[in-house]
């Protein structure tokens, strides 16, 4: 119940009832509202900035839990990267070596992604750093796994042709050890038998009696069988595929024709001294990817470890070639 207020009138020496105008009531109401508004604003400001509501606490816990989960996923992705790196290393240095295949270059395996705005939608948040980092790791792993999958598809095809490939790679001597007169002249710088100058000898010379059988060192197709190449005399070139060719020079007689398929160990001709030669022998070359390489690395099918080691030592000594 509202109180009635009085005031003392000194002139009449009596109490008179205080009457308020509408304007006073309005101003009083407005003052209450303004005071309440300011108080409410201050209260809300303090509450939002210095106190956490139960709902906000729940959301913060959820955010922290999500961040923890992202960190766990990031660590698992790091472990996956290590495993994938091990697979890539085996692929390049074991599997592809076995199948005589070139390793996949790092610039292909670890190529970046195009587009500067690839992760733009993930930025601008409080935890954008870990979200973007996780997305980047996922993209890198996904791409590298795709490349590795394609690599294994290729290796699978090579494995199916493994038997054919192994039969095709040159893996024996072109003549029998029983027919050798002395140690072969090896690959490298040798004294030329005619010019007496130091020249690079791109193959190995096996000195044998004239007429000694010469064998194909791997399966393949006869690519050349003639005496037109300067210095080689009667010679044969076999294309083994898989990047390999072999050449057999100075034959007394050629026993195959161009286009003929031959098997490892099949007779393709006979030792002689035709062309630029000083004594009966077979000049033997191994060509891999159009580059002449040391044949000493390709006699592992018909020699014991001791014989192979002895052959390496003998062929590496400085000597004079026969052509």
C-alpha atoms as a printed R data frame, in Angstrom:
    type eleno elety resid chain resno      x       y       z
1   ATOM     1    CA   UNK     A     1  0.000   0.000   0.000
2   ATOM     2    CA   UNK     A     2  1.464   3.313  -1.068
3   ATOM     3    CA   UNK     A     3  2.288   5.792   1.618
4   ATOM     4    CA   UNK     A     4  0.649   9.213   1.694
5   ATOM     5    CA   UNK     A     5  3.174  11.986   2.205
6   ATOM     6    CA   UNK     A     6  2.519  15.288   3.936
7   ATOM     7    CA   UNK     A     7  4.440  18.505   4.314
8   ATOM     8    CA   UNK     A     8  4.182  21.280   6.946
9   ATOM     9    CA   UNK     A     9  3.028  24.615   5.704
10  ATOM    10    CA   UNK     A    10  4.662  27.332   7.813
11  ATOM    11    CA   UNK     A    11  2.218  29.933   6.720
12  ATOM    12    CA   UNK     A    12 -0.890  28.083   7.671
13  ATOM    13    CA   UNK     A    13  0.840  26.126  10.394
14  ATOM    14    CA   UNK     A    14 -0.768  22.959   9.181
15  ATOM    15    CA   UNK     A    15  0.087  19.724   7.367
16  ATOM    16    CA   UNK     A    16 -0.876  19.496   3.727
17  ATOM    17    CA   UNK     A    17 -1.029  16.423   1.557
18  ATOM    18    CA   UNK     A    18  1.753  16.244  -1.068
19  ATOM    19    CA   UNK     A    19  0.380  15.861  -4.540
20  ATOM    20    CA   UNK     A    20  2.742  14.617  -7.345
21  ATOM    21    CA   UNK     A    21  2.313  15.526 -10.976
22  ATOM    22    CA   UNK     A    22  2.206  13.076 -13.852
23  ATOM    23    CA   UNK     A    23  5.533  14.414 -15.064
24  ATOM    24    CA   UNK     A    24  7.163  13.526 -11.785
25  ATOM    25    CA   UNK     A    25  5.757  10.038 -11.926
26  ATOM    26    CA   UNK     A    26  7.067   9.609 -15.458
27  ATOM    27    CA   UNK     A    27 10.568  10.827 -14.612
28  ATOM    28    CA   UNK     A    28 10.672   8.622 -11.564
29  ATOM    29    CA   UNK     A    29  9.654   5.586 -13.594
30  ATOM    30    CA   UNK     A    30 12.244   6.389 -16.250
31  ATOM    31    CA   UNK     A    31 14.952   6.722 -13.622
32  ATOM    32    CA   UNK     A    32 14.068   3.310 -12.234
33  ATOM    33    CA   UNK     A    33 14.177   1.788 -15.706
34  ATOM    34    CA   UNK     A    34 17.528   3.430 -16.545
35  ATOM    35    CA   UNK     A    35 19.052   2.322 -13.278
36  ATOM    36    CA   UNK     A    36 17.769  -1.199 -13.798
37  ATOM    37    CA   UNK     A    37 19.070  -1.284 -17.371
38  ATOM    38    CA   UNK     A    38 22.536  -0.143 -16.347
39  ATOM    39    CA   UNK     A    39 22.623  -2.624 -13.510
40  ATOM    40    CA   UNK     A    40 21.478  -5.425 -15.807
41  ATOM    41    CA   UNK     A    41 24.084  -4.520 -18.440
42  ATOM    42    CA   UNK     A    42 26.858  -4.491 -15.854
43  ATOM    43    CA   UNK     A    43 25.628  -7.780 -14.419
44  ATOM    44    CA   UNK     A    44 25.473  -9.441 -17.870
45  ATOM    45    CA   UNK     A    45 28.918  -8.109 -18.795
46  ATOM    46    CA   UNK     A    46 30.457  -9.501 -15.633
47  ATOM    47    CA   UNK     A    47 28.597 -12.787 -16.009
48  ATOM    48    CA   UNK     A    48 29.666 -13.332 -19.623
49  ATOM    49    CA   UNK     A    49 33.280 -12.323 -19.104
50  ATOM    50    CA   UNK     A    50 34.099 -13.590 -15.651
51  ATOM    51    CA   UNK     A    51 31.700 -16.453 -15.027
52  ATOM    52    CA   UNK     A    52 31.007 -19.605 -17.079
53  ATOM    53    CA   UNK     A    53 27.549 -20.941 -17.470
54  ATOM    54    CA   UNK     A    54 26.854 -24.677 -17.132
55  ATOM    55    CA   UNK     A    55 26.109 -24.855 -20.864
56  ATOM    56    CA   UNK     A    56 29.388 -23.140 -21.707
57  ATOM    57    CA   UNK     A    57 31.259 -25.505 -19.413
58  ATOM    58    CA   UNK     A    58 29.766 -28.451 -21.302
59  ATOM    59    CA   UNK     A    59 30.737 -26.920 -24.647
60  ATOM    60    CA   UNK     A    60 34.268 -26.201 -23.436
61  ATOM    61    CA   UNK     A    61 34.646 -29.789 -22.288
62  ATOM    62    CA   UNK     A    62 33.439 -30.973 -25.697
63  ATOM    63    CA   UNK     A    63 35.918 -28.662 -27.459
64  ATOM    64    CA   UNK     A    64 38.802 -29.905 -25.311
65  ATOM    65    CA   UNK     A    65 37.741 -33.485 -25.948
66  ATOM    66    CA   UNK     A    66 37.639 -32.847 -29.705
67  ATOM    67    CA   UNK     A    67 41.070 -31.239 -29.591
68  ATOM    68    CA   UNK     A    68 42.413 -34.242 -27.694
69  ATOM    69    CA   UNK     A    69 40.877 -36.558 -30.285
70  ATOM    70    CA   UNK     A    70 42.450 -34.506 -33.091
71  ATOM    71    CA   UNK     A    71 45.839 -34.786 -31.397
72  ATOM    72    CA   UNK     A    72 45.404 -38.565 -31.088
73  ATOM    73    CA   UNK     A    73 44.422 -38.805 -34.762
74  ATOM    74    CA   UNK     A    74 47.416 -36.639 -35.692
75  ATOM    75    CA   UNK     A    75 49.785 -38.977 -33.824
76  ATOM    76    CA   UNK     A    76 48.208 -42.014 -35.480
77  ATOM    77    CA   UNK     A    77 48.693 -40.335 -38.852
78  ATOM    78    CA   UNK     A    78 52.359 -39.792 -37.956
79  ATOM    79    CA   UNK     A    79 52.668 -43.519 -37.226
80  ATOM    80    CA   UNK     A    80 50.953 -44.323 -40.517
81  ATOM    81    CA   UNK     A    81 53.413 -42.024 -42.280
82  ATOM    82    CA   UNK     A    82 56.316 -43.981 -40.765
83  ATOM    83    CA   UNK     A    83 54.816 -47.295 -41.918
84  ATOM    84    CA   UNK     A    84 54.134 -45.870 -45.381
85  ATOM    85    CA   UNK     A    85 57.683 -44.536 -45.577
86  ATOM    86    CA   UNK     A    86 58.987 -48.027 -44.755
87  ATOM    87    CA   UNK     A    87 56.836 -49.498 -47.529
88  ATOM    88    CA   UNK     A    88 58.151 -46.901 -49.972
89  ATOM    89    CA   UNK     A    89 61.729 -47.671 -48.965
90  ATOM    90    CA   UNK     A    90 61.198 -51.405 -49.478
91  ATOM    91    CA   UNK     A    91 59.483 -50.731 -52.764
92  ATOM    92    CA   UNK     A    92 62.377 -48.637 -54.115
93  ATOM    93    CA   UNK     A    93 65.328 -50.531 -52.641
94  ATOM    94    CA   UNK     A    94 64.157 -54.149 -52.488
95  ATOM    95    CA   UNK     A    95 61.149 -54.992 -54.642
96  ATOM    96    CA   UNK     A    96 62.115 -52.825 -57.594
97  ATOM    97    CA   UNK     A    97 65.734 -53.941 -57.406
98  ATOM    98    CA   UNK     A    98 64.603 -57.576 -57.563
99  ATOM    99    CA   UNK     A    99 62.446 -56.854 -60.595
100 ATOM   100    CA   UNK     A   100 65.019 -54.628 -62.301
101 ATOM   101    CA   UNK     A   101 62.678 -51.642 -62.207
102 ATOM   102    CA   UNK     A   102 63.595 -48.004 -61.621
103 ATOM   103    CA   UNK     A   103 62.527 -46.538 -58.222
104 ATOM   104    CA   UNK     A   104 59.769 -43.927 -58.098
105 ATOM   105    CA   UNK     A   105 61.332 -40.430 -57.795
106 ATOM   106    CA   UNK     A   106 60.734 -38.505 -54.552
107 ATOM   107    CA   UNK     A   107 59.343 -35.526 -56.477
108 ATOM   108    CA   UNK     A   108 56.480 -37.790 -57.588
109 ATOM   109    CA   UNK     A   109 55.938 -39.561 -54.267
110 ATOM   110    CA   UNK     A   110 55.965 -36.352 -52.224
111 ATOM   111    CA   UNK     A   111 54.566 -33.811 -54.666
112 ATOM   112    CA   UNK     A   112 52.507 -31.003 -53.120
113 ATOM   113    CA   UNK     A   113 48.892 -30.080 -53.710
114 ATOM   114    CA   UNK     A   114 47.734 -27.272 -55.981
115 ATOM   115    CA   UNK     A   115 45.602 -24.350 -54.871
116 ATOM   116    CA   UNK     A   116 46.349 -21.827 -52.121
117 ATOM   117    CA   UNK     A   117 42.757 -21.916 -50.809
118 ATOM   118    CA   UNK     A   118 42.594 -25.667 -50.328
119 ATOM   119    CA   UNK     A   119 42.162 -25.335 -46.556
120 ATOM   120    CA   UNK     A   120 40.528 -21.905 -46.482
121 ATOM   121    CA   UNK     A   121 37.236 -23.267 -45.132
122 ATOM   122    CA   UNK     A   122 39.058 -24.728 -42.139
123 ATOM   123    CA   UNK     A   123 40.692 -21.460 -41.101
124 ATOM   124    CA   UNK     A   124 39.367 -18.731 -38.828
125 ATOM   125    CA   UNK     A   125 38.512 -20.943 -35.860
126 ATOM   126    CA   UNK     A   126 40.105 -21.135 -32.436
127 ATOM   127    CA   UNK     A   127 41.538 -24.596 -33.186
128 ATOM   128    CA   UNK     A   128 42.190 -24.085 -36.911
129 ATOM   129    CA   UNK     A   129 45.885 -24.960 -36.553
130 ATOM   130    CA   UNK     A   130 45.372 -28.570 -35.545
131 ATOM   131    CA   UNK     A   131 42.415 -29.025 -37.920
132 ATOM   132    CA   UNK     A   132 44.386 -27.769 -40.936
133 ATOM   133    CA   UNK     A   133 47.476 -29.786 -39.934
134 ATOM   134    CA   UNK     A   134 45.431 -32.982 -39.649
135 ATOM   135    CA   UNK     A   135 43.748 -32.340 -43.005
136 ATOM   136    CA   UNK     A   136 47.145 -31.801 -44.642
137 ATOM   137    CA   UNK     A   137 48.500 -35.046 -43.200
138 ATOM   138    CA   UNK     A   138 45.452 -36.948 -44.433
139 ATOM   139    CA   UNK     A   139 45.858 -35.516 -47.932
140 ATOM   140    CA   UNK     A   140 49.575 -36.351 -48.057
141 ATOM   141    CA   UNK     A   141 49.028 -39.910 -46.853
142 ATOM   142    CA   UNK     A   142 46.095 -40.419 -49.228
143 ATOM   143    CA   UNK     A   143 48.163 -39.308 -52.230
144 ATOM   144    CA   UNK     A   144 51.223 -41.338 -51.255
145 ATOM   145    CA   UNK     A   145 49.067 -44.415 -50.647
146 ATOM   146    CA   UNK     A   146 47.527 -43.989 -54.101
147 ATOM   147    CA   UNK     A   147 50.980 -43.794 -55.700
148 ATOM   148    CA   UNK     A   148 52.150 -46.795 -53.658
149 ATOM   149    CA   UNK     A   149 49.069 -48.748 -54.697
150 ATOM   150    CA   UNK     A   150 49.848 -48.051 -58.359
151 ATOM   151    CA   UNK     A   151 53.439 -49.091 -57.742
152 ATOM   152    CA   UNK     A   152 52.316 -52.413 -56.263
153 ATOM   153    CA   UNK     A   153 50.045 -52.929 -59.281
154 ATOM   154    CA   UNK     A   154 53.113 -52.518 -61.481
155 ATOM   155    CA   UNK     A   155 55.177 -54.844 -59.295
156 ATOM   156    CA   UNK     A   156 52.370 -57.393 -59.429
157 ATOM   157    CA   UNK     A   157 52.594 -57.432 -63.214
158 ATOM   158    CA   UNK     A   158 56.373 -57.727 -62.999
159 ATOM   159    CA   UNK     A   159 56.033 -60.622 -60.556
160 ATOM   160    CA   UNK     A   160 53.773 -62.477 -63.009
161 ATOM   161    CA   UNK     A   161 56.518 -62.089 -65.607
162 ATOM   162    CA   UNK     A   162 59.277 -62.826 -63.103
163 ATOM   163    CA   UNK     A   163 60.108 -66.267 -64.492
164 ATOM   164    CA   UNK     A   164 60.311 -64.911 -68.027
165 ATOM   165    CA   UNK     A   165 62.392 -61.949 -66.887
166 ATOM   166    CA   UNK     A   166 64.841 -64.086 -64.909
167 ATOM   167    CA   UNK     A   167 65.314 -66.342 -67.923
168 ATOM   168    CA   UNK     A   168 65.971 -63.326 -70.120
169 ATOM   169    CA   UNK     A   169 68.553 -61.500 -67.998
170 ATOM   170    CA   UNK     A   170 72.140 -62.471 -69.010
171 ATOM   171    CA   UNK     A   171 73.303 -64.738 -66.197
172 ATOM   172    CA   UNK     A   172 75.978 -67.126 -67.506
173 ATOM   173    CA   UNK     A   173 79.321 -66.961 -69.297
174 ATOM   174    CA   UNK     A   174 79.181 -67.123 -73.093
175 ATOM   175    CA   UNK     A   175 81.658 -70.025 -73.120
176 ATOM   176    CA   UNK     A   176 82.347 -72.941 -70.822
177 ATOM   177    CA   UNK     A   177 85.093 -72.615 -68.221
178 ATOM   178    CA   UNK     A   178 86.513 -75.910 -69.439
179 ATOM   179    CA   UNK     A   179 87.386 -74.334 -72.791
180 ATOM   180    CA   UNK     A   180 89.188 -71.261 -71.427
181 ATOM   181    CA   UNK     A   181 92.895 -71.099 -72.256
182 ATOM   182    CA   UNK     A   182 93.682 -68.409 -69.669
183 ATOM   183    CA   UNK     A   183 92.102 -65.689 -67.591
184 ATOM   184    CA   UNK     A   184 89.752 -63.422 -69.536
185 ATOM   185    CA   UNK     A   185 90.577 -59.798 -70.291
186 ATOM   186    CA   UNK     A   186 88.164 -57.651 -68.335
187 ATOM   187    CA   UNK     A   187 86.018 -54.562 -68.644
188 ATOM   188    CA   UNK     A   188 87.817 -51.211 -68.359
189 ATOM   189    CA   UNK     A   189 91.014 -49.555 -69.541
190 ATOM   190    CA   UNK     A   190 93.276 -52.057 -71.307
191 ATOM   191    CA   UNK     A   191 96.254 -52.001 -73.682
192 ATOM   192    CA   UNK     A   192 95.115 -52.379 -77.288
193 ATOM   193    CA   UNK     A   193 96.839 -55.456 -78.832
194 ATOM   194    CA   UNK     A   194 97.552 -53.764 -82.162
195 ATOM   195    CA   UNK     A   195 97.873 -50.048 -81.452
196 ATOM   196    CA   UNK     A   196 99.540 -50.577 -78.028
197 ATOM   197    CA   UNK     A   197 97.608 -47.629 -76.610
198 ATOM   198    CA   UNK     A   198 95.446 -47.503 -73.526
199 ATOM   199    CA   UNK     A   199 91.808 -47.763 -74.618
200 ATOM   200    CA   UNK     A   200 88.551 -48.470 -72.859
201 ATOM   201    CA   UNK     A   201 87.520 -52.095 -73.326
202 ATOM   202    CA   UNK     A   202 83.679 -52.233 -73.142
203 ATOM   203    CA   UNK     A   203 83.388 -55.983 -72.630
204 ATOM   204    CA   UNK     A   204 85.263 -59.164 -71.660
205 ATOM   205    CA   UNK     A   205 87.468 -61.348 -73.888
206 ATOM   206    CA   UNK     A   206 87.325 -65.129 -73.353
207 ATOM   207    CA   UNK     A   207 90.255 -66.843 -75.108
208 ATOM   208    CA   UNK     A   208 89.247 -70.319 -76.386
209 ATOM   209    CA   UNK     A   209 90.218 -72.657 -79.232
210 ATOM   210    CA   UNK     A   210 88.666 -71.898 -82.595
211 ATOM   211    CA   UNK     A   211 85.325 -73.659 -82.946
212 ATOM   212    CA   UNK     A   212 84.468 -73.556 -79.217
213 ATOM   213    CA   UNK     A   213 80.657 -73.191 -78.861
214 ATOM   214    CA   UNK     A   214 79.345 -69.777 -77.832
215 ATOM   215    CA   UNK     A   215 76.120 -69.781 -75.822
216 ATOM   216    CA   UNK     A   216 73.305 -67.272 -75.473
217 ATOM   217    CA   UNK     A   217 73.522 -65.962 -71.919
218 ATOM   218    CA   UNK     A   218 69.783 -65.336 -71.639
219 ATOM   219    CA   UNK     A   219 66.516 -65.841 -73.532
220 ATOM   220    CA   UNK     A   220 65.875 -63.351 -76.307
221 ATOM   221    CA   UNK     A   221 65.577 -62.588 -79.993
222 ATOM   222    CA   UNK     A   222 68.495 -62.310 -82.428
223 ATOM   223    CA   UNK     A   223 68.758 -58.649 -83.376
224 ATOM   224    CA   UNK     A   224 71.946 -58.795 -85.459
225 ATOM   225    CA   UNK     A   225 73.925 -61.627 -87.010
226 ATOM   226    CA   UNK     A   226 76.472 -60.297 -89.507
227 ATOM   227    CA   UNK     A   227 80.015 -58.988 -90.016
228 ATOM   228    CA   UNK     A   228 79.171 -55.377 -90.899
229 ATOM   229    CA   UNK     A   229 80.129 -53.698 -87.610
230 ATOM   230    CA   UNK     A   230 83.678 -52.396 -87.688
231 ATOM   231    CA   UNK     A   231 86.119 -54.468 -85.636
232 ATOM   232    CA   UNK     A   232 83.689 -57.122 -84.332
233 ATOM   233    CA   UNK     A   233 83.951 -59.454 -87.353
234 ATOM   234    CA   UNK     A   234 81.226 -62.090 -87.340
235 ATOM   235    CA   UNK     A   235 79.079 -61.089 -84.411
236 ATOM   236    CA   UNK     A   236 75.636 -61.586 -82.898
237 ATOM   237    CA   UNK     A   237 73.477 -59.192 -80.861
238 ATOM   238    CA   UNK     A   238 70.623 -60.593 -78.765
239 ATOM   239    CA   UNK     A   239 67.761 -58.432 -77.511
240 ATOM   240    CA   UNK     A   240 66.662 -59.879 -74.167
241 ATOM   241    CA   UNK     A   241 64.008 -57.199 -73.487
242 ATOM   242    CA   UNK     A   242 63.773 -55.637 -69.995
243 ATOM   243    CA   UNK     A   243 66.431 -53.164 -71.193
244 ATOM   244    CA   UNK     A   244 69.118 -55.840 -71.834
245 ATOM   245    CA   UNK     A   245 71.170 -56.694 -74.926
246 ATOM   246    CA   UNK     A   246 74.288 -58.804 -75.310
247 ATOM   247    CA   UNK     A   247 76.946 -58.811 -78.050
248 ATOM   248    CA   UNK     A   248 79.227 -61.707 -79.072
249 ATOM   249    CA   UNK     A   249 82.103 -60.833 -81.415
250 ATOM   250    CA   UNK     A   250 84.844 -62.391 -83.590
251 ATOM   251    CA   UNK     A   251 82.970 -65.636 -84.308
252 ATOM   252    CA   UNK     A   252 84.363 -68.104 -86.809
253 ATOM   253    CA   UNK     A   253 80.796 -69.097 -87.671
254 ATOM   254    CA   UNK     A   254 77.346 -67.723 -86.841
255 ATOM   255    CA   UNK     A   255 74.732 -70.371 -85.983
256 ATOM   256    CA   UNK     A   256 71.571 -68.186 -85.786
257 ATOM   257    CA   UNK     A   257 69.601 -65.767 -87.965
258 ATOM   258    CA   UNK     A   258 68.012 -62.381 -87.329
259 ATOM   259    CA   UNK     A   259 64.573 -62.645 -85.705
260 ATOM   260    CA   UNK     A   260 65.231 -66.126 -84.307
261 ATOM   261    CA   UNK     A   261 64.205 -66.783 -80.710
262 ATOM   262    CA   UNK     A   262 66.913 -68.334 -78.557
263 ATOM   263    CA   UNK     A   263 67.077 -69.780 -75.059
264 ATOM   264    CA   UNK     A   264 69.789 -69.370 -72.450
265 ATOM   265    CA   UNK     A   265 72.524 -71.956 -73.085
266 ATOM   266    CA   UNK     A   266 71.636 -72.363 -76.784
267 ATOM   267    CA   UNK     A   267 74.573 -72.320 -79.208
268 ATOM   268    CA   UNK     A   268 74.561 -69.138 -81.306
269 ATOM   269    CA   UNK     A   269 77.990 -69.429 -82.923
270 ATOM   270    CA   UNK     A   270 81.585 -70.572 -82.561
271 ATOM   271    CA   UNK     A   271 84.783 -68.921 -81.337
272 ATOM   272    CA   UNK     A   272 87.015 -67.433 -84.007
273 ATOM   273    CA   UNK     A   273 89.292 -64.495 -84.726
274 ATOM   274    CA   UNK     A   274 87.416 -62.530 -87.370
275 ATOM   275    CA   UNK     A   275 87.458 -58.742 -87.449
276 ATOM   276    CA   UNK     A   276 90.004 -56.768 -85.456
277 ATOM   277    CA   UNK     A   277 91.400 -59.650 -83.411
278 ATOM   278    CA   UNK     A   278 94.836 -61.059 -82.567
279 ATOM   279    CA   UNK     A   279 93.833 -64.545 -81.369
280 ATOM   280    CA   UNK     A   280 90.792 -66.840 -81.178
281 ATOM   281    CA   UNK     A   281 88.399 -65.510 -78.538
282 ATOM   282    CA   UNK     A   282 84.866 -64.230 -78.008
283 ATOM   283    CA   UNK     A   283 84.394 -60.577 -77.183
284 ATOM   284    CA   UNK     A   284 81.331 -60.362 -74.935
285 ATOM   285    CA   UNK     A   285 79.367 -57.227 -73.992
286 ATOM   286    CA   UNK     A   286 76.321 -56.576 -71.807
287 ATOM   287    CA   UNK     A   287 74.261 -53.495 -72.663
288 ATOM   288    CA   UNK     A   288 71.668 -52.273 -70.142
289 ATOM   289    CA   UNK     A   289 69.353 -49.421 -71.117
290 ATOM   290    CA   UNK     A   290 71.655 -48.643 -74.072
291 ATOM   291    CA   UNK     A   291 74.729 -48.360 -71.813
292 ATOM   292    CA   UNK     A   292 77.569 -50.884 -71.813
293 ATOM   293    CA   UNK     A   293 78.092 -52.307 -68.333
294 ATOM   294    CA   UNK     A   294 80.592 -54.677 -66.767
295 ATOM   295    CA   UNK     A   295 79.653 -58.283 -67.683
296 ATOM   296    CA   UNK     A   296 81.388 -59.549 -64.518
297 ATOM   297    CA   UNK     A   297 78.181 -58.741 -62.625
298 ATOM   298    CA   UNK     A   298 76.137 -61.234 -64.681
299 ATOM   299    CA   UNK     A   299 77.728 -64.675 -64.179
300 ATOM   300    CA   UNK     A   300 75.871 -65.726 -61.050
301 ATOM   301    CA   UNK     A   301 73.987 -68.707 -62.545
302 ATOM   302    CA   UNK     A   302 76.859 -70.985 -63.534
303 ATOM   303    CA   UNK     A   303 79.723 -70.164 -61.149
304 ATOM   304    CA   UNK     A   304 80.327 -71.072 -57.519
305 ATOM   305    CA   UNK     A   305 81.061 -68.189 -55.143
306 ATOM   306    CA   UNK     A   306 84.764 -69.142 -55.164
307 ATOM   307    CA   UNK     A   307 84.913 -69.276 -58.975
308 ATOM   308    CA   UNK     A   308 83.056 -65.992 -59.230
309 ATOM   309    CA   UNK     A   309 85.444 -64.271 -56.802
310 ATOM   310    CA   UNK     A   310 88.448 -65.647 -58.685
311 ATOM   311    CA   UNK     A   311 87.030 -64.426 -61.989
312 ATOM   312    CA   UNK     A   312 86.538 -60.939 -60.553
313 ATOM   313    CA   UNK     A   313 90.132 -60.808 -59.338
314 ATOM   314    CA   UNK     A   314 91.579 -62.063 -62.618
315 ATOM   315    CA   UNK     A   315 89.509 -59.856 -64.889
316 ATOM   316    CA   UNK     A   316 90.246 -56.722 -62.844
317 ATOM   317    CA   UNK     A   317 94.027 -56.997 -63.341
318 ATOM   318    CA   UNK     A   318 95.641 -54.736 -65.901
319 ATOM   319    CA   UNK     A   319 96.235 -56.719 -69.087
320 ATOM   320    CA   UNK     A   320 96.108 -56.576 -72.859
321 ATOM   321    CA   UNK     A   321 92.835 -57.238 -74.657
322 ATOM   322    CA   UNK     A   322 92.544 -59.446 -77.760
323 ATOM   323    CA   UNK     A   323 90.706 -56.841 -79.886
